[in-house]
Amino acid sequence: MAEKQKEMSFLGHLEELRWHLVRSASAIFIIAIVLFVFQKEVYENFLLAHRKPDFITYQLFCDFFTYFGLDSGFCHVAFKDHLISLKPTQQLMNSIWSSFILGIILSFPYLLWEIWRFVAPGLTKNEINKSRGFIFIASFLFFCGIAFSFYVIAPISIHFLYNYQITDLIQNNFTLDSHIGLVTNMLLGVSILFELPVLIYFLTKIGLVTPDFLKKYRKHALVVVLILAAIITPPDVASQVIVAIPILILYEVSIKVSKVVIKKQQRDARQS
């Protein structure tokens, strides 16, 4: 009887998980449909915005360099060629896929809320009260990563890559898929990197990471950050530094977060 009750409890958890997944998928699907309906606006004002010479980042960089009396390619941004579509179904499939990716991005806070709702019954009342800010903090960091990627990394990378040419004998003819893939990969990749403090919080809670460990390997982390910056940005020092700085700041914030968690655990241990 006890085994049957335990089995029913396990099946009940599976059923609950199934409905959390169904609601999460539904949220992504609904947002994706809305984005697909307004795909022209999404592409022109978001996914293809970096191909416009008057994009705000280009203007700000131009003003910045001009202020110091320096000539900059950001003052003469031009994209001569249109993106090309090589297959009859390429534009349709690209719009469906990009709508799905953006659906995941926009529904991220709701997805976190569904995860929290599934985990919450197994937490104590004190743990529930302390974890209420998790959704806000994680979502805030995620969208900070999206904004940083969209307004800093993407325009710098696109401006460089579109103007990079080994020789005049080679002509750049970029496809729609390659451009959209570049933009969406940057958005997701950088936004996930911005979740570092949240990841360190949980790793510290389960004892896999300590502040001393993070301090000890700070130099190694710097090397990893620079490598990541080199991968997701053009191969020039300025771009890599621009990307590396916020990630290093997040690493230092993660050390502080780890310290707070350790102190809280030690205080609870003394009280018990």
C-alpha atoms as a printed R data frame, in Angstrom:
    type eleno elety resid chain resno      x      y       z
1   ATOM     1    CA   MET     A     1  0.000  0.000   0.000
2   ATOM     2    CA   ALA     A     2  2.833  2.356   0.936
3   ATOM     3    CA   GLU     A     3  4.658  1.528  -2.319
4   ATOM     4    CA   LYS     A     4  1.503  2.199  -4.316
5   ATOM     5    CA   GLN     A     5  1.034  5.538  -2.530
6   ATOM     6    CA   LYS     A     6  4.672  6.422  -3.243
7   ATOM     7    CA   GLU     A     7  4.212  5.438  -6.885
8   ATOM     8    CA   MET     A     8  1.078  7.555  -7.162
9   ATOM     9    CA   SER     A     9  2.972 10.449  -5.630
10  ATOM    10    CA   PHE     A    10  5.722 10.026  -8.227
11  ATOM    11    CA   LEU     A    11  3.167  9.843 -11.039
12  ATOM    12    CA   GLY     A    12  1.490 12.897  -9.604
13  ATOM    13    CA   HIS     A    13  4.786 14.806  -9.836
14  ATOM    14    CA   LEU     A    14  5.179 13.689 -13.441
15  ATOM    15    CA   GLU     A    15  1.663 14.880 -14.228
16  ATOM    16    CA   GLU     A    16  2.371 18.222 -12.583
17  ATOM    17    CA   LEU     A    17  5.635 18.557 -14.525
18  ATOM    18    CA   ARG     A    18  3.797 17.754 -17.730
19  ATOM    19    CA   TRP     A    19  1.365 20.611 -17.206
20  ATOM    20    CA   HIS     A    20  4.173 23.036 -16.382
21  ATOM    21    CA   LEU     A    21  5.844 22.041 -19.648
22  ATOM    22    CA   VAL     A    22  2.565 22.363 -21.548
23  ATOM    23    CA   ARG     A    23  1.940 25.866 -20.198
24  ATOM    24    CA   SER     A    24  5.543 26.891 -20.935
25  ATOM    25    CA   ALA     A    25  5.350 25.569 -24.486
26  ATOM    26    CA   SER     A    26  1.978 27.283 -24.951
27  ATOM    27    CA   ALA     A    27  3.438 30.628 -23.862
28  ATOM    28    CA   ILE     A    28  6.314 30.289 -26.328
29  ATOM    29    CA   PHE     A    29  3.928 29.186 -29.077
30  ATOM    30    CA   ILE     A    30  1.485 32.077 -28.533
31  ATOM    31    CA   ILE     A    31  4.235 34.712 -28.505
32  ATOM    32    CA   ALA     A    32  5.844 33.115 -31.565
33  ATOM    33    CA   ILE     A    33  2.527 33.307 -33.455
34  ATOM    34    CA   VAL     A    34  2.156 37.001 -32.606
35  ATOM    35    CA   LEU     A    35  5.715 37.670 -33.759
36  ATOM    36    CA   PHE     A    36  5.120 35.705 -36.953
37  ATOM    37    CA   VAL     A    37  2.022 37.776 -37.707
38  ATOM    38    CA   PHE     A    38  4.088 40.953 -37.325
39  ATOM    39    CA   GLN     A    39  7.199 39.463 -38.913
40  ATOM    40    CA   LYS     A    40  7.843 42.447 -41.202
41  ATOM    41    CA   GLU     A    41  8.044 44.824 -38.248
42  ATOM    42    CA   VAL     A    42 10.143 42.336 -36.256
43  ATOM    43    CA   TYR     A    43 12.663 41.937 -39.056
44  ATOM    44    CA   GLU     A    44 12.912 45.584 -40.056
45  ATOM    45    CA   ASN     A    45 13.033 47.034 -36.540
46  ATOM    46    CA   PHE     A    46 14.899 44.292 -34.692
47  ATOM    47    CA   LEU     A    47 16.573 41.428 -36.535
48  ATOM    48    CA   LEU     A    48 17.753 43.584 -39.455
49  ATOM    49    CA   ALA     A    49 18.079 46.838 -37.521
50  ATOM    50    CA   HIS     A    50 21.885 46.634 -37.496
51  ATOM    51    CA   ARG     A    51 21.976 46.924 -41.285
52  ATOM    52    CA   LYS     A    52 20.603 50.455 -41.078
53  ATOM    53    CA   PRO     A    53 23.285 53.203 -41.225
54  ATOM    54    CA   ASP     A    54 21.326 55.308 -38.716
55  ATOM    55    CA   PHE     A    55 21.272 52.593 -36.028
56  ATOM    56    CA   ILE     A    56 21.730 54.316 -32.664
57  ATOM    57    CA   THR     A    57 24.978 52.513 -31.768
58  ATOM    58    CA   TYR     A    58 26.678 53.625 -34.979
59  ATOM    59    CA   GLN     A    59 25.653 57.212 -34.292
60  ATOM    60    CA   LEU     A    60 26.884 57.119 -30.692
61  ATOM    61    CA   PHE     A    61 30.234 55.593 -31.660
62  ATOM    62    CA   CYS     A    62 30.621 58.139 -34.444
63  ATOM    63    CA   ASP     A    63 29.927 61.007 -32.017
64  ATOM    64    CA   PHE     A    64 32.323 59.514 -29.483
65  ATOM    65    CA   PHE     A    65 35.253 59.226 -31.891
66  ATOM    66    CA   THR     A    66 34.473 62.592 -33.485
67  ATOM    67    CA   TYR     A    67 34.559 64.250 -30.063
68  ATOM    68    CA   PHE     A    68 38.165 63.115 -29.658
69  ATOM    69    CA   GLY     A    69 39.032 64.177 -33.195
70  ATOM    70    CA   LEU     A    70 39.322 60.628 -34.520
71  ATOM    71    CA   ASP     A    71 37.996 59.318 -37.810
72  ATOM    72    CA   SER     A    72 35.810 56.257 -37.493
73  ATOM    73    CA   GLY     A    73 34.187 53.815 -39.865
74  ATOM    74    CA   PHE     A    74 31.039 54.128 -37.764
75  ATOM    75    CA   CYS     A    75 30.520 57.571 -39.309
76  ATOM    76    CA   HIS     A    76 30.367 56.023 -42.782
77  ATOM    77    CA   VAL     A    77 28.322 52.870 -42.253
78  ATOM    78    CA   ALA     A    78 26.956 51.442 -45.480
79  ATOM    79    CA   PHE     A    79 25.524 48.057 -46.431
80  ATOM    80    CA   LYS     A    80 25.379 47.972 -50.212
81  ATOM    81    CA   ASP     A    81 24.071 44.510 -50.887
82  ATOM    82    CA   HIS     A    82 20.777 42.958 -49.870
83  ATOM    83    CA   LEU     A    83 20.656 39.658 -48.043
84  ATOM    84    CA   ILE     A    84 19.876 36.786 -50.361
85  ATOM    85    CA   SER     A    85 17.496 33.856 -50.073
86  ATOM    86    CA   LEU     A    86 18.738 30.716 -51.853
87  ATOM    87    CA   LYS     A    87 15.691 28.458 -51.472
88  ATOM    88    CA   PRO     A    88 11.973 28.971 -52.136
89  ATOM    89    CA   THR     A    89 11.162 28.064 -48.525
90  ATOM    90    CA   GLN     A    90 14.099 29.857 -46.880
91  ATOM    91    CA   GLN     A    91 12.278 33.066 -45.920
92  ATOM    92    CA   LEU     A    92  9.277 31.175 -44.565
93  ATOM    93    CA   MET     A    93 11.363 28.738 -42.521
94  ATOM    94    CA   ASN     A    94 13.599 31.541 -41.273
95  ATOM    95    CA   SER     A    95 10.634 33.590 -40.093
96  ATOM    96    CA   ILE     A    96  9.178 30.555 -38.297
97  ATOM    97    CA   TRP     A    97 12.477 29.709 -36.614
98  ATOM    98    CA   SER     A    98 13.269 33.312 -35.602
99  ATOM    99    CA   SER     A    99  9.735 33.720 -34.213
100 ATOM   100    CA   PHE     A   100 10.314 30.613 -32.103
101 ATOM   101    CA   ILE     A   101 13.689 31.864 -30.788
102 ATOM   102    CA   LEU     A   102 12.295 35.295 -29.968
103 ATOM   103    CA   GLY     A   103  9.302 33.586 -28.375
104 ATOM   104    CA   ILE     A   104 11.655 31.815 -25.976
105 ATOM   105    CA   ILE     A   105 13.448 35.094 -25.209
106 ATOM   106    CA   LEU     A   106 10.290 37.099 -24.519
107 ATOM   107    CA   SER     A   107  8.664 34.340 -22.463
108 ATOM   108    CA   PHE     A   108 11.781 33.822 -20.316
109 ATOM   109    CA   PRO     A   109 10.285 35.368 -17.122
110 ATOM   110    CA   TYR     A   110  7.198 33.187 -17.463
111 ATOM   111    CA   LEU     A   111  9.332 30.083 -18.024
112 ATOM   112    CA   LEU     A   112 11.240 30.870 -14.827
113 ATOM   113    CA   TRP     A   113  7.953 31.323 -12.992
114 ATOM   114    CA   GLU     A   114  6.768 27.897 -14.141
115 ATOM   115    CA   ILE     A   115 10.059 26.369 -12.954
116 ATOM   116    CA   TRP     A   116  9.667 28.101  -9.588
117 ATOM   117    CA   ARG     A   117  6.066 26.889  -9.248
118 ATOM   118    CA   PHE     A   118  7.200 23.304  -9.844
119 ATOM   119    CA   VAL     A   119 10.062 23.533  -7.328
120 ATOM   120    CA   ALA     A   120  8.258 25.625  -4.683
121 ATOM   121    CA   PRO     A   121  6.202 22.763  -3.093
122 ATOM   122    CA   GLY     A   122  9.461 21.081  -2.086
123 ATOM   123    CA   LEU     A   123 10.799 24.199  -0.350
124 ATOM   124    CA   THR     A   124 10.256 25.361   3.194
125 ATOM   125    CA   LYS     A   125  8.264 28.516   3.874
126 ATOM   126    CA   ASN     A   126 11.468 30.370   4.699
127 ATOM   127    CA   GLU     A   127 13.107 29.217   1.456
128 ATOM   128    CA   ILE     A   128 10.047 30.249  -0.548
129 ATOM   129    CA   ASN     A   129 10.118 33.753   0.927
130 ATOM   130    CA   LYS     A   130 13.814 34.121   0.150
131 ATOM   131    CA   SER     A   131 13.490 32.834  -3.395
132 ATOM   132    CA   ARG     A   132 10.731 35.193  -4.494
133 ATOM   133    CA   GLY     A   133 13.260 37.622  -5.963
134 ATOM   134    CA   PHE     A   134 14.844 34.895  -8.079
135 ATOM   135    CA   ILE     A   135 12.537 35.407 -11.065
136 ATOM   136    CA   PHE     A   136 13.072 39.178 -11.104
137 ATOM   137    CA   ILE     A   137 16.870 38.998 -10.720
138 ATOM   138    CA   ALA     A   138 17.332 36.221 -13.283
139 ATOM   139    CA   SER     A   139 15.018 37.963 -15.768
140 ATOM   140    CA   PHE     A   140 16.734 41.313 -15.198
141 ATOM   141    CA   LEU     A   141 20.175 39.819 -15.881
142 ATOM   142    CA   PHE     A   142 18.840 37.956 -18.923
143 ATOM   143    CA   PHE     A   143 17.377 41.064 -20.534
144 ATOM   144    CA   CYS     A   144 20.482 43.083 -19.635
145 ATOM   145    CA   GLY     A   145 22.382 40.509 -21.673
146 ATOM   146    CA   ILE     A   146 19.886 40.872 -24.522
147 ATOM   147    CA   ALA     A   147 20.229 44.672 -24.497
148 ATOM   148    CA   PHE     A   148 24.029 44.550 -24.300
149 ATOM   149    CA   SER     A   149 24.179 42.058 -27.151
150 ATOM   150    CA   PHE     A   150 21.698 43.983 -29.323
151 ATOM   151    CA   TYR     A   151 23.120 47.471 -28.812
152 ATOM   152    CA   VAL     A   152 26.832 46.722 -28.415
153 ATOM   153    CA   ILE     A   153 28.069 43.320 -29.559
154 ATOM   154    CA   ALA     A   154 25.811 42.791 -32.597
155 ATOM   155    CA   PRO     A   155 26.387 46.177 -34.286
156 ATOM   156    CA   ILE     A   156 30.161 46.026 -33.721
157 ATOM   157    CA   SER     A   157 30.370 42.481 -35.043
158 ATOM   158    CA   ILE     A   158 28.095 43.048 -38.029
159 ATOM   159    CA   HIS     A   159 29.851 46.276 -39.003
160 ATOM   160    CA   PHE     A   160 33.223 44.517 -38.905
161 ATOM   161    CA   LEU     A   161 32.217 41.263 -40.589
162 ATOM   162    CA   TYR     A   162 30.270 42.936 -43.389
163 ATOM   163    CA   ASN     A   163 33.233 45.178 -44.216
164 ATOM   164    CA   TYR     A   164 35.934 42.546 -43.845
165 ATOM   165    CA   GLN     A   165 37.358 41.461 -47.169
166 ATOM   166    CA   ILE     A   166 40.580 39.590 -47.897
167 ATOM   167    CA   THR     A   167 40.769 40.707 -51.512
168 ATOM   168    CA   ASP     A   168 38.596 42.420 -54.123
169 ATOM   169    CA   LEU     A   169 38.496 39.098 -55.946
170 ATOM   170    CA   ILE     A   170 36.133 37.809 -53.261
171 ATOM   171    CA   GLN     A   171 32.606 39.190 -53.126
172 ATOM   172    CA   ASN     A   172 30.492 39.068 -49.985
173 ATOM   173    CA   ASN     A   173 26.981 37.755 -50.624
174 ATOM   174    CA   PHE     A   174 25.484 36.937 -47.252
175 ATOM   175    CA   THR     A   175 22.368 34.834 -46.887
176 ATOM   176    CA   LEU     A   176 19.357 35.616 -44.747
177 ATOM   177    CA   ASP     A   177 19.968 32.540 -42.591
178 ATOM   178    CA   SER     A   178 23.583 33.488 -41.856
179 ATOM   179    CA   HIS     A   179 22.668 37.004 -40.722
180 ATOM   180    CA   ILE     A   180 19.686 36.010 -38.587
181 ATOM   181    CA   GLY     A   181 21.648 33.109 -37.121
182 ATOM   182    CA   LEU     A   182 24.473 35.472 -36.180
183 ATOM   183    CA   VAL     A   183 22.102 37.883 -34.424
184 ATOM   184    CA   THR     A   184 20.035 35.265 -32.565
185 ATOM   185    CA   ASN     A   185 23.127 33.318 -31.450
186 ATOM   186    CA   MET     A   186 24.595 36.505 -30.008
187 ATOM   187    CA   LEU     A   187 21.366 37.361 -28.219
188 ATOM   188    CA   LEU     A   188 21.033 33.938 -26.602
189 ATOM   189    CA   GLY     A   189 24.741 33.399 -25.932
190 ATOM   190    CA   VAL     A   190 25.379 36.710 -24.194
191 ATOM   191    CA   SER     A   191 22.107 36.618 -22.232
192 ATOM   192    CA   ILE     A   192 23.075 33.190 -20.854
193 ATOM   193    CA   LEU     A   193 26.522 34.530 -19.877
194 ATOM   194    CA   PHE     A   194 24.776 37.283 -17.914
195 ATOM   195    CA   GLU     A   195 23.146 34.594 -15.753
196 ATOM   196    CA   LEU     A   196 26.551 33.884 -14.160
197 ATOM   197    CA   PRO     A   197 25.661 35.333 -10.704
198 ATOM   198    CA   VAL     A   198 22.519 33.188 -10.563
199 ATOM   199    CA   LEU     A   199 24.505 30.086 -11.538
200 ATOM   200    CA   ILE     A   200 27.166 30.824  -8.906
201 ATOM   201    CA   TYR     A   201 24.432 31.296  -6.290
202 ATOM   202    CA   PHE     A   202 23.078 27.786  -6.828
203 ATOM   203    CA   LEU     A   203 26.524 26.205  -7.166
204 ATOM   204    CA   THR     A   204 27.489 27.776  -3.839
205 ATOM   205    CA   LYS     A   205 24.253 26.596  -2.226
206 ATOM   206    CA   ILE     A   206 25.041 22.966  -3.090
207 ATOM   207    CA   GLY     A   207 28.682 23.292  -2.098
208 ATOM   208    CA   LEU     A   208 30.366 23.044  -5.505
209 ATOM   209    CA   VAL     A   209 31.776 26.586  -5.451
210 ATOM   210    CA   THR     A   210 33.196 28.850  -2.737
211 ATOM   211    CA   PRO     A   211 34.380 32.486  -2.762
212 ATOM   212    CA   ASP     A   212 37.962 31.321  -2.192
213 ATOM   213    CA   PHE     A   213 37.699 29.036  -5.216
214 ATOM   214    CA   LEU     A   214 36.435 31.899  -7.392
215 ATOM   215    CA   LYS     A   215 39.207 34.210  -6.169
216 ATOM   216    CA   LYS     A   216 41.871 31.563  -6.687
217 ATOM   217    CA   TYR     A   217 40.882 31.028 -10.300
218 ATOM   218    CA   ARG     A   218 40.164 34.697 -11.090
219 ATOM   219    CA   LYS     A   219 43.121 34.866 -13.503
220 ATOM   220    CA   HIS     A   220 41.974 31.701 -15.237
221 ATOM   221    CA   ALA     A   221 38.476 33.175 -15.506
222 ATOM   222    CA   LEU     A   222 39.969 36.288 -17.108
223 ATOM   223    CA   VAL     A   223 41.597 34.150 -19.796
224 ATOM   224    CA   VAL     A   224 38.329 32.286 -20.428
225 ATOM   225    CA   VAL     A   225 36.407 35.572 -20.654
226 ATOM   226    CA   LEU     A   226 38.881 36.989 -23.173
227 ATOM   227    CA   ILE     A   227 38.614 33.809 -25.248
228 ATOM   228    CA   LEU     A   228 34.815 34.036 -25.200
229 ATOM   229    CA   ALA     A   229 35.017 37.712 -26.110
230 ATOM   230    CA   ALA     A   230 37.313 36.855 -29.018
231 ATOM   231    CA   ILE     A   231 34.840 34.239 -30.248
232 ATOM   232    CA   ILE     A   232 31.703 36.391 -30.176
233 ATOM   233    CA   THR     A   233 33.293 39.654 -31.333
234 ATOM   234    CA   PRO     A   234 35.452 40.780 -34.240
235 ATOM   235    CA   PRO     A   235 39.215 40.190 -33.808
236 ATOM   236    CA   ASP     A   236 40.149 43.633 -32.567
237 ATOM   237    CA   VAL     A   237 41.192 44.584 -29.055
238 ATOM   238    CA   ALA     A   238 38.634 47.353 -28.540
239 ATOM   239    CA   SER     A   239 35.638 45.099 -29.250
240 ATOM   240    CA   GLN     A   240 36.991 42.331 -27.036
241 ATOM   241    CA   VAL     A   241 37.531 44.737 -24.137
242 ATOM   242    CA   ILE     A   242 34.013 46.150 -24.522
243 ATOM   243    CA   VAL     A   243 32.572 42.644 -24.251
244 ATOM   244    CA   ALA     A   244 34.963 41.426 -21.533
245 ATOM   245    CA   ILE     A   245 34.373 44.291 -19.080
246 ATOM   246    CA   PRO     A   246 30.714 43.527 -18.171
247 ATOM   247    CA   ILE     A   247 31.441 39.794 -17.957
248 ATOM   248    CA   LEU     A   248 34.344 40.441 -15.564
249 ATOM   249    CA   ILE     A   249 32.096 42.717 -13.505
250 ATOM   250    CA   LEU     A   250 29.545 39.895 -13.337
251 ATOM   251    CA   TYR     A   251 32.312 37.556 -12.179
252 ATOM   252    CA   GLU     A   252 33.193 39.914  -9.326
253 ATOM   253    CA   VAL     A   253 29.502 40.207  -8.461
254 ATOM   254    CA   SER     A   254 29.342 36.405  -8.416
255 ATOM   255    CA   ILE     A   255 32.147 36.330  -5.829
256 ATOM   256    CA   LYS     A   256 30.126 38.686  -3.627
257 ATOM   257    CA   VAL     A   257 27.033 36.530  -4.098
258 ATOM   258    CA   SER     A   258 28.988 33.430  -3.136
259 ATOM   259    CA   LYS     A   259 30.263 35.183   0.025
260 ATOM   260    CA   VAL     A   260 26.723 36.115   1.055
261 ATOM   261    CA   VAL     A   261 25.531 32.527   0.599
262 ATOM   262    CA   ILE     A   262 28.437 31.094   2.615
263 ATOM   263    CA   LYS     A   263 27.933 33.593   5.455
264 ATOM   264    CA   LYS     A   264 24.221 32.786   5.537
265 ATOM   265    CA   GLN     A   265 24.929 29.050   5.690
266 ATOM   266    CA   GLN     A   266 27.455 29.530   8.514
267 ATOM   267    CA   ARG     A   267 25.033 31.697  10.460
268 ATOM   268    CA   ASP     A   268 22.242 29.147  10.097
269 ATOM   269    CA   ALA     A   269 24.613 26.381  11.193
270 ATOM   270    CA   ARG     A   270 25.523 28.270  14.389
271 ATOM   271    CA   GLN     A   271 21.888 28.979  15.194
272 ATOM   272    CA   SER     A   272 20.938 25.336  14.780
